[in-house]
Amino acid sequence: MVGADSAILQVNAAFERMLGHPAAELVGMPIDDLIMAEDLPMARAERERVLAGAVESLESVMRLRHREGHAIWTRVTRARPRLGG
């Protein structure tokens, strides 16, 4: 889970394994640090569309950087945070 400020808030064990980082390293890290440079403009534009309310949610495919430096293709779903509970 990523916050509106782009900081990683929470990860599961599968995400840790997929990227080769323990949760302690990932939590608090800006998600942009993990997105491959070629995909970063698209990722930022999509984040802004969701946060601005232009769309409720969207799904895309992008590459995240593994701890060893290689790209991992991922399907990402972005959605506006829901207040209340």
C-alpha positions, 0 to 999 in steps of 0.5 A, spaced: 500 500 500 502 506 498 500 513 501 498 519 497 505 522 498 508 516 494 511 513 501 510 505 501 506 504 507 505 497 507 507 491 504 506 483 504 511 477 503 510 476 496 512 483 494 518 483 499 520 476 495 518 479 488 523 485 489 528 482 494 527 487 499 525 486 506 519 490 509 523 494 513 527 497 507 521 498 503 516 501 508 517 509 508 521 508 501 518 513 496 515 508 490 518 512 485 525 509 487 522 502 485 519 504 478 524 504 472 526 510 469 522 509 463 515 508 466 516 513 471 512 519 467 506 514 466 506 512 473 506 519 476 501 522 471 496 516 473 497 517 480 495 525 479 489 523 475 487 518 481 488 523 486 485 529 482 479 525 482 479 524 474 478 517 475 476 512 481 481 507 480 485 505 474 490 499 472 496 499 468 503 495 467 509 497 469 516 495 471 519 495 478 526 495 480 529 488 483 534 489 489 539 486 484 537 492 479 533 488 474 526 489 472 520 486 474 514 487 470 508 488 475 500 490 474 499 496 479 492 498 481 491 505 483 485 507 487 483 513 491 483 513 498 477 511 502 475 516 508 472 513 514 471 506 515 
